[in-house]
């Protein structure tokens, strides 16, 4: 009897409170889709990130679209290329990967962001690269990942180190629990390996060969 009475009281409370709960949801939907004509930019976006102020950045086939919740602004790379990847570091610097170009955003006195290219630090033989598909931030440096080259910009020395793959670089990433770690895959559809940056060199951490059905970890750390 007590259970039945408790159940009845619970249902009465829910019935009475439901109109009050639903009445709190007013105005626009929480999700809003912006059309290209609204932000007056290219309709295709490749990436997005957010800085500590809450400002959003979208990498499009035309430029970087900056949105502060009210206004949209365009930020172009030095060669006006597509923007494939974006990342924000702990100091809220926005790092940018484009096509044949990469760098970061720097505000002027008024706070207006503009693109600063880092390709001027490269040797001539390292200038030939295409899309920067991943921009990965770690402690003290940022990696810019292309299929044919990996670039690492050191914040302290202001220098760029370059690595080339055995086959083709694919996804670059960090791993939770491994401080200041950076990994990148190098290979083909059937044969691939995961390389880990260690002691300023890319070392094999994990590899697989589907042709031989072989999978193996090479290190424990």
N, C-alpha and C positions, 0 to 999 in steps of 0.2 A: 504493500500500500504506500509506504514511504517513497519507494523508488518511482512508482507511478505518479505520485504527487510532485516529486522533484522534477520529473521529466516534463510534466504539464507546465509547471512554473517556468522552466527553462525555455520552452517553446513560446510561452506568452511574452517573455522578455525579448526574445529574438524577433518576434512579429512586431512588437512595439518599437524596437530600436532600428529595424531595417530601414524605414523611410528616412530616419534621421541620419543614418550612416550614408545612404546613397545621395542624400541631399547635399552632402559636403563636396561632391564631385561636380563642379560647375566650370563653365568656360570652355576653352579649347581642349582638344585631346592632348594627352601627354606625349604622343608621337606625332611629329610633323614631318612630312616629306617635302623638301624644297625642290622646286623645279628649276631647271637651268635658267629660265627666263626671270626667275626671282632673284638669283644671285648673279645673273649676267655673266656666266662663265661656261666652260665646257661641260657637257652633260656626263662625261665619263670620269670617275674618280678612282684612284688606285690605292690610296692609303689615307689614314687620318691619325691625328694625335691631339693632345690637349696639354697646355702649359699650366703652371701652378696658379695662374690668374683665372683659369677656366676658359681661356680663349681657345677656340678650336682651329685646327689647320687641316686642310684637305689637299692632297696631292692629286692634281688633275692632269689631263692630257695637254693642258695649256700652260698651267702655272700652279702656284700655291694659292689656295683660297683661304683667307683669314676671316673668321667670324667671331665677333665678341658678344653675340646674343641679340644684337641690333643691326649692326652694319657689316656688310661684306666688303673685303678689300682683296685686290690681286697683288701677288708678289711674284715677280718673274726671276728665273735663274739667269745667269750671265749669258747663256746661249738660247734663252727662251724655249727651253726643252720641256718635255713631259716630266712630271715628278712622280717617280715610282715608289719612293719610301721616305718616311719621316720618323724621327725619334726625338725624345726630350730627355736631357740628362738631369742630374740632381740639382744643378744650378739654374734649371729652367731654360737652358739654351736649346733651341730647336735645330736639329741637324737634318740635312736635306740630301737625298740622292736623286739625281736626274738622269739625263741621257748624255753621256760624255762629260758630265759635270757633277760635282758634289761640293757641299760646303755647309754653311749654317746661317741662321738669321740673327741679325744684330740690330738693336733699336738705336735710333738717334736720340737727341736731347728731348724731343717731344714724345718719344715712345714709339714712333713709327718704325716698323720692322722692314729691313731690306736684306737681300741675299748677299752673302760674302762667299766667293768661290775659293776653294783650296787647291784647285788644279794648277795654280801658278807655282806650287811647291814641288810639282812632279818633274822628273827628268823627261826629256823628249820622247824616249822610247816607251815610257809608261802612259803617254797621253792617249793612246789608241784603245779606247774601251767604249762599251755601249751602255746599256741600262744598268743602273745601280738598284738592284732588286730588293736588297735589304740594307737598312742602316741600323747598326746595333751599338748601343751605348754600354760601356763597362766602366769600371772605376779608372779614371785617368786617361781614357782614350775612347775614340769612336771608330768603328769598323764600317767600311763601305764595300758591299759585296756585289761584284759583277760576275758574269759567267767565266770570264777569262783572267780576271785579276781580283785580288783582295787588297784593299788599302786600309792601313791603320794610321789614324792621326793621333799623335801624342800631345796632350794638352800642355805638358810641362816643357818639352823640347821644341814644340811647334814643328816637328818633322813628320814626314809620311814614310812608312815602310810598306813595301809592295811584295806580295807573294803571287805565284802563278800555279795553276792546278796541273795535276798529271793528266786529267781528262777535262772535266768542266766543273767549276764550282756551282753548287746549288744553294741550299738554304743555310744561312748563317744564323746562329742563335746563342743565347746564354742559358744556363741551367740553374734552377733554384737550388740553393744549398752548396753550390760551388762558387765561392767568392771570386769575383773578378774573372770568371771563366768565359771563354769564347770557343764555340764549336762551329764547324762548317763542313758540309758534305762535298765530296769530290768523286765523280764517277759517271757511270752511264746507267741505263735502266737495269741491266743485269749485274753489273759489278760496281760496287760503291763502297766508300769508306767515310767514316766520320773522323775528322781531324780536330784535335784540341790544341789551342795555343798554349804552349808551355815553354818557359825559358826563351821567349822570343822566337820560337820556331813551331811550325805546324807538325804535330806528331800524331800518328795513327792511334786512335782511341777505340775504334770499333769498325769492323768491316764485314761485308757479306758478298758472296759470289753465287748468284742464283744458278749459273751454269754448272757449278760444282756442288750446289746445295751446301755451301759452307758459310757459317756465321761464327764470329769469334770476337771476344773482347781481348785487347792487347795489354790493357793496364787496369789496375784496380782503383786508381785515384783519378 
